[in-house]
Amino acid sequence: MKRTTVWTVAIFLFVFGDAMALQARGPILSSLEATFAVSEAELGLVAPAGTAGFAVAAVATGLLAGRLRMRWALFAGAAGVICALVAMAAAPVYAVFLLALLAQGGAAGVFRGVDRAALSHIHSARRGRVYIAYALAWAVGAVLGPQLVTGVLAVADWRVVFLVLAGLFVPVAVVAARTELPSMEAERSISVGALRELLGRPAVVGATVGILFTGAVEGIVFTWLVYYAEGFYGTGTASLLLSTYLLAYIPARTGYTLLVDRVPYLLLMLVATVPAIPAFAIAFSGITGPVLFAAVFVAGAGLSSCFPALSAYAVEAAPEYSGPINALTTGATYVGIAVSPAVVGVLAEAYGLSRAIWLVIGFAVLLSSTIAVTWLWTGTPEAPTVDASA
C-alpha cells in the first residue's frame, strides 16, 4: 500500500475517533452529574475543558507546521490522546476528569493542527474534495459516538466508553511511529509579517469568523441537545436525537463533495445555512415527536459542511501557508465550541435550559450573515486566487 494511502487512512481514522470522543461528552453528562454530584453550570465546563487545550495546541502546531517534523507531531498527538482517555476513564473526582479532558483536547490539537496541512500537500490537486471527505469521516464518527455511549451504558459503566475510544487511536500511533510521511517541502514557515498580511486577506478573515460561529452552533448542539431532550425522552431516545442531527452530516457532506467543484463556495454555504435558522427555531420551540427529529435533521444538514468548505475556501487564498490557515480555522471552530456551551450553562442556571439554548439561533444568524458579508467584501462567491487575495 502506498505511503500516501496509509497516511490518508490513518488521518481519517484519527478524525473518526476524535469525533466519537467529542460526541460522547454530551450523552454522558447525566452520568457525570450522578457520579460526581455537580451542577448544570459545572457540567458546562466539559466543553471548554475539552476544547481549550485543543484550540491552543492546534493553533501553535499549525503556525509552526513549516518548522515541525510533522510525523512526530502526529505521533505525539495520537499517543497523548490514548493516555488521556485512559486517565479520563480512571478519574476519581470531577476535577481530575476535567484535567484529563483538557490533556486529551491538547493532544488531539497537536495532531489536528497539522493533519489537514499534511493532506493539503498529499492531495494538492483535489484539496477541496479531500477536505470534505475528511469531514465526512468526522461525521461518521460523530454519528456513532452517542450510540457508543448508549450501547456501553446498557451493559457497563460510563468509564468503559473512554477505554473503547482509546483503542481506536492505537493503529494511528503505530502508523505514525513506523511510516515516513510523503514530502512536506512545499509547506513554508510563516514570518510575523507574512502572518499579519495573511490575516488581512478578506477570504481568510471571513472564513475564520464564519467558522467561529459554526463552532459556536455545534458546541451548543453537541453539548446540550441530549441533556435538553432528556426533558422529554429517556437517555437512549435523547441520544438518538443527537445522532439524527449528526446523521444529516453524512448525506449532506456526500452531496457537498460532489458539488464543491461545480458551485462557488460561498453560494453553496449560504444556500445551505439559511434553512438551518428556522429549523433550529422549530427544534427548540418545545415541540416533540417526528417534527423535532425532522427539524434537527434539517439543521444538521445545513451546518454540516461549513467547517470543511470554509477551510478549503481560506486555503485557496494561500495554499503555501496551509498549516497556519489550518491553525486559524481549527482554532476558531474550537473556541466557538468551548465558549458557547459554557455560556448556555450559565444562562440555564438563571433562566432554564429551554430558554438558554435559543442562543444557538443567534449564532446561526451570525454565521449566514458572515458568509454574505464575505461575498460582498471579496466581490465574488468563488474561492479567491492568491493574487486576488493579496
TIMIMI-404603 format. One record per atom (N, C-alpha, C): residue in one letter; x, y, z. Coordinates in steps of 0.1 Angstrom, whole numbers, plus 5000, padded with zeros to 4 digits. Atoms other than C-alpha are relative to their C-alpha. Example, Ala and Ser with C-alpha at 12.3 -4.5 7.8 and 13.67 -1.06 7.14 Angstrom:
BEGIN
a500949885000a512349555078a500950125000s499149895000s513749895071s499250115008
This chain:
BEGIN
m500949885000m500050005000m500950135000k499249875001k501350354991k500050075013r499949924988r502550575019r498950115000t501149905000t500050845008t498749945004t501250074996t497250595012t500049965015v499950044985v498450465046v499850135008w500149884992w498750825059w498650064999t501349945001t495450935045t499049925008v500950084992v493650635061v500350025015a499649984986a495550695094a499450145005i500549874996i494551065095i498550005000f501450015000f490950985086f499549925012l500450084988l490850715114l500150095013f499949914988f492150975139f498850095001v501149905001v489451225128v498749935004f501150094996f486850945131f499949985015g499950024986g487950865166g499850135008d500149874993d488251225176d498650055001a501449975001a484651285165a499249925010m500750084991m483450995185m500250045014a499749954987a485251125216a499350135003l500749874998l483751475211l498549975003q501450024999q480251345207q499649915011a500350074988a480551115237a499850095012r500049914988r480751415260r498550035004g501349964997g477151535257g499149885006p500850114994p475451195263p500449955013i499650054987i477451125294i499950115011l500149894990l476651455311l499149955012s500850054989s473851285331s500849915009s499250094992s476251015342s501050075008l499049924992l478851265352l499350075012e500749934989e476251455372e499749915011a500350104990a475251145390a501249955008t498850054994t478751025396t500750105009f499249904993f480351345407f499250115008a500949914993a477351535421a500350154997v499749865005v477851855400v498850074995s501249925005s475552135389s500150024985e500049985014e474552235354e501150104995a498949915004a477052525354a501349935000e498750084999e479852285364e500049904988l500150085012l478652045336l500450084988g499749915012g479052335312g501550024998l498550005002l482852315319l500549894992v499550115008v483151995300v500450054986a499649955014a483152175266a501250085000p498849935000p485752435275p501249925004a498950084996a487952185292a500549914989g499650085011g487951965262g500550074988t499749925012t488452245237t501150105002a499049904998a490752495254a501449954996g498750055004g493752275252g500149974985f500150025014f492752175217f500450124992a499849885008a492552525204a501450065001v498749954998v495852635219v501049914993a499050095006a497752325207a499850014984a500250005015a496152335172a500550134994v499549875005v496952705167v501649995000a498650004999a500552655179a500749914990t499450105010t501352345158t499750044986g500349965014g499652485128g500850124995l499149885003l501552815129l501549954998l498750055001l504752615133l500249884990a500050125008a503852355107a501249994990g498949995009g506652465083g501349975007r498850024992r509252415111r500049865007l500150124993l507952105128l500449874992r500050135006r508751745120r498649945001m501450035000m505151665111m499749865005r500250134997r505451295115r500049985015w499950024986w506551315151w499050085008a501149924994a503951585159a498849915000l501150085002l501351345146l500049885010f499850114991f502751055167f499750055014a500249944986a502851275199a498550025003g501449974999g499251375193g499249875003a500850134998a497951015189a500349935013a499650074988a499950875218a499450085012g500549924989g498851165241g498549985001v501550024999v495151115232v499749865007i500250134994i495450745242i500250015015c499849994985c496950825276c499050085007a501049914994a494451105283a498749935001l501350074999l491450885275l500049905011v499950104989v492650615299v499950085013a500149924987a493150885326a498650055003m501449964998m489551015320m499249885005a500850124995a488250655325a500349975015a499650034986a490150635358a499850115010a500149894991a489350975372a499249985012p500750034987p488350955409p499150125003v500949884997v486851315411v499950084987y500349925012y485451565386y501150094996a498949915004a488451795387a501049924992v499050085007v490751515376v499449964986f500750025013f488251425348f500250124991l499949885008l488351785336l501550024996l498649985004l492151795337l500449904989a499750105011a492451465317a499350044987l500749965012l489851605293l500850124993l499249905005l492051915289l501249954993a498850065006a495051695282a499649934987q500550065012q493051495257q499850104988g500249905010g492051805239g501350064994g498749955004g495651935238g500749904991a499450105008a496951615224a499449994986a500750005013a494251605197a500350124992g499749875007g495051965189g501449994993v498650025006v498751875183v499849924986f500250085012f497651615157f499250084990r500949935010r494851815141r500550134996g499449885004g496952125140g500849994987v499250025012v498951965112v499549904990d500550115008d496851685098d499550054986r500549955012r495051895072r501050064991a498949955008a498252065062a500749884993a499550125007a499651715055a499249964989l500950045011l496651625035l500050104988s500049905011s496851955016s501149984990h498950035008h500251855003h499949864993i500150145005i499551484998i499050004988h501150005010h496351574977h499850144995s500049865004s497251924964s499050024988a500849985013a495351864931a498550005003r501550014997r491951794949r499850035014r500049964986r492251984981r498550015006g501449984995g488552084985g499349875002r500750134999r487251734978r500549925012v499450084989v489651575002v499750065014y500449944987y488851825030y498649965003i501450044997i485151745027i499949855003a499950144997a485951375026a500549985014y499550004986y487951435058y498950035010a501149964992a484951605072a498949895001l501050115001l482751315061l500449895010a499550104991a485051075081a499650055015w500449954987w484451305111w498549985003a501550014999a480651295105a499649865004v500450144997v480550915105v500449975015g499650024986g482450905138g499150075010a500949934992a480251175152a498649945002v501350074999v477050985144v500149885010l499950124992l478450675161l500450035015g499649974987g479750855192g498849995011p501150014991p476350895210p499549855001q500550144999q475350535201q501049915007l499050084991l478650405216l499750025014v500349974986v477650575248v498849925004t501250084997t474150425247t500349855001g499750154999g475550075240g500849975012v499250034988v478150095267v499250015013l500849984988l475750235293l499049895003a501050114998a473349945287a500749885006v499450124995v475949695298v501250035010a498849974992a478749875317a499950155005d499949874994d479850195335d500550104988w499649905010w480450525315w501550004998r498649995002r484150495321r500549914989v499650095011v484350205296v500050074987v500049935012v483450445269v501350054996f498849945003f486750615271f501149894998l499150115003l488650285272l499949954986v500350055013v486950175240v500650114990l499549895009l487850515224l501550004999a498550005000a491450485234a500549904990g499650105009g491750165214g500050044986l500149965014l490750345182l501250074995f498949925004f493850555183f501349934999v498850085000v496350275187v500649984986p499450015014p496650205149p500650124995v499449885005v497250565142v501450035006a498749984994a500050585167a501149914994v499150095007v501550275151v500550044987v499749955014v501450425116v501050115002a499149894998a503050745129a501449965004a498750054995a505850555146a500849934990r499350095009r506650335117r500150044985t500149965015t505850515084t500450144998e499649875004e507550815069e498950074993l501049925007l505351095057l500650034986p499649945013p505451195020p500650145002s499349884999s507451505013s499050125003m500849884996m506151825030m500850134997e499149895002e508752055015e499350124994a500849895005a506052274999a499450095011e500549934989e504952385033e501050115005r499149894996r506552725042r499850045014s500149944986s507452865076s499450144998i500649875002i505553185082i500650105010s499449894992s507053515095s498950085006v501049914993v505353775117v499350094989g500549925011g505053995086g499049934991a500950085008a503553725065a498749965007l501250034993l501153625092l499150135001r500849885000r499953985095r499450034987e500649985014e499454005057e498949904998l501050115002l497653675058l498750035007l501249964992l495253805085l499350124994g500749885006g494454105063g499349954987r500750055012r493053885034r498649985003p501550014997p489253915033p499649855000a500550145000a488853545024a500449935013v499550074987v490953435055v499250065012v500849944989v489153685078v498649955000g501450045001g485653595066g499949855003a500050154997a486353215067a500249985015t499650024986t487853235102t498850045009v501149964992v484953435116v498849914998g501150095002g482353215099g500249875007i499750134993i484052905113i499950025015l500249974985l484053065148l498549985003f501450014997f480253095146f499549864997t500450145002t479952745131t500449925013g499650074988g481852615162g499150045011a500949964989a479552815185a498749934999v501350075002v476452655170v500249855004e499850144998e477952305170e500349975015g499650024986g479352345206g498749995008i501250014993i475852415219i499249874997v500750125003v474252135200v500749875005f499350124995f476951875208f499949985015t500050014985t476951955245t498749995006w501349984993w473352045253w498849934994l501250065007l471051875228l499549885007v500450134993v470951535246v499450045014y500549964987y470551705280y498750074999y501349935003y467751925266y498949904997a501050105005a465951625250a499749915012e500350094989e466151425283e498950065008g501249954994g463451665295g498749944994f501150065007f461151485270f500149854999y499750145003y462751145265y501049945010g499050074993g464850875281g501450034993t498649985005t468650885276t500249944986g499850065013g468550645247g499450074988t500749925010t466050845227t500650134998a499449865000a467651175236a501449994992s498750025008s471051035223s499749984985l500450035014l469250925191l499750144993l500249865006l468251295186l501350064995l498749955004l471851395186l500649934988s499650085012s472651105162s499350044988t500849955012t469851235139t500650134995y499349885005y471551575138y501249974993l498750035005l474851425131l499949914987l500250095012l473451165106l499850084988a500249915012a472451455084a501350044994y498749965006y476151535080y500449914989i499550105010i476751215060i499550024986p500449975014p474451265030p500350144996a499749865003a474951645032a501450024995r498649985004r478751625031r500349924988t499850075013t478551355004t499550084988g500549915011g476451594983g500950124998y499149895002y478851884990y501349964993t498850055007t481751664979t499850004985l500350005015l480051634945l499950144995l500449865005l479052004943l501250105002v499049904997v482152174957v500950054988d499349965012d483952174923d499250064989r500949955010r480852294905r499350135004v500749894995v479352554927v500950095009p499149914992p481152864942p499849975015y500050034986y482052804979y498950085008l500949924991l480153104994l498549984996l501350035004l477053044973l499549875006l500450134994l476952684984l499750015015m500249994985m477352775021m498850095003l501249914997l474753055020l498749934998v501250085003v472152835004v499849895011a500150104990a472952565029a499650045014t500249964986t472952765061t498750075003v501249934997v469952985058v498849925005p501150084995p467352705062p500249945014a499750054986a469152595094a499450095011i500549904990i467852915112i498649965004p501350044996p464152835111p499949855005a500050144995a464952465116a500449995015f499749994986f466652545149f498950065009a501149934993a463752775159a498949905003i501050104998i461352485154i500549895010a499450104991a463652235172a499950035014f500049964986f463852435204f498850085004s501349944996s460252555205s499349935010g500750094990g459352275229g499249894993i500750115007i457952055202i500749875001t499450134999t458451685203t499549914989g500450105010g457951375181g500750024987p499450005013p458751345144p500550144995v499749865004v458751725138v501350045006l498849974994l461551765163l501249934993f498950085007f463651495147f500350054986a499849955014a463051635112a500750145000a499449864999a463951995123a501549995003v498650024996v467151875139v500849944988f499350065012f468051675107f500350114990v499849895009v467551985085v501150095005a498949924995a469652195108a501449944999g498750065001g472451945108g500550004986a499749995014a472351925070a500550134996g499649875004g472652295067g501350045006l498849964994l475552335091l501249914997s499050115000s477452015082s501350034993s498749995007s479952135057s500650145000c499449864999c480652495068c501450005003f498650004996f483852405085f500949954989p499150045010p485452205057p500050094988a500149915012a484152425029a500750135002l499349874998l485252745045l501549995003s498650024998s488552595055s500749994986a499450015013a489252495019a500050134992y500149875006y488052835007y501150095005a498949924995a490553005030a501449964995v498750055005v493452775019v500350044986e499849965014e492852874983e500650144999a499449875000a493953224993a501549995001a498550014998a497453105003a500349855003p499750154998p498052724997p501449975006e498650024994e501752765007e500050015015y500149984985y500552855042y498849925005s501250084996s498052575046s500149975015g499950034986g499452495081g499550125009p500649894993p498852845095p498550034998i501549985002i495452875079i499249895007n500750114992n494552535093n500050035015a500049964986a495652665127a498950105003l501049894998l493452975124l498649945000t501450055001t490352785112t499749905011t500250104989t490752495136t499850075013g500149934987g491452725165g498750085001a501249924999a488452945156a498849915003t501250084998t485952655155t500049945014y500050054987y487152515188y499950115011v500349894991v487052855205v498550015001g501549994999g483352865195g499549885007i500550124993i482852505207i500250015015a499649994986a484552585240a499150115007v500649884993v482852925248v498549995001s501449995000s479252885237s499349915009p500750094990p478252575258p500150055014a499849944987a479752745289a499050115003v500949894999v477653055282v498549955002v501350064999v474552835278v499849945014g500150064986g475352655311g499750115010v500349894990v475452985330v498650064998l501449955003l472253115313l499049905005a501050104995a470552785321a499850005015e500149994985e471252825358e499050115004a500849884997a469553165357a498649994994y501349995007y466753125332y499449864995g500450135005g466452745324g500549974987l499450045012l467852545296l499150034988s500949995011s464752575274s500150144994r499849865005r465452955271r501550024996a498649985003a469252945272a500449944987i499650075012i469552705243i499650074987w500449915011w467952965220w501250084995l498849935005l471353125218l500649944987v499550065013v472152875190v499450074988i500649935012i469753065167i500750134997g499249885002g471653385172g501349984993f498850035006f474853225163f499849954985a500350045014a473253065132a499850124991v500249885008v472153405120v501350074997l498649945002l475653545125l500849934990l499350075010l477053265105l499650034986s500549965013s474853325075s500450144996s499749865002s475453695078s501550024996t498549995003t479253645078t500349954986i499750055014i479153435046i499550114990a500549905009a477053705029a500950125000v499149894999v479353985041v501349974993t498750045007t482453795029t499850004985w500350005014w480853754995w500150154995l500049865004l480254134994l501450065001w498649944998w483754215007w500949964989t499150055010t485553994982t499550034986g500649975013g483154074954g499749884991t500350125007t482753714944t499749885009p500350124992p481353384957p501149894998e499050105003e484353194942e501150005010a498850004992a487353084961a501150104994p499149915006p489953364957p501349944996t498650045004t493253324939t500950075009v499049944992v496453404956v500250154996d499849865005d496853724935d498850095004a501249924997a493253834941a499950035015s500149984985s493653804979s501150085006a498849944994a497053964983a499750155001
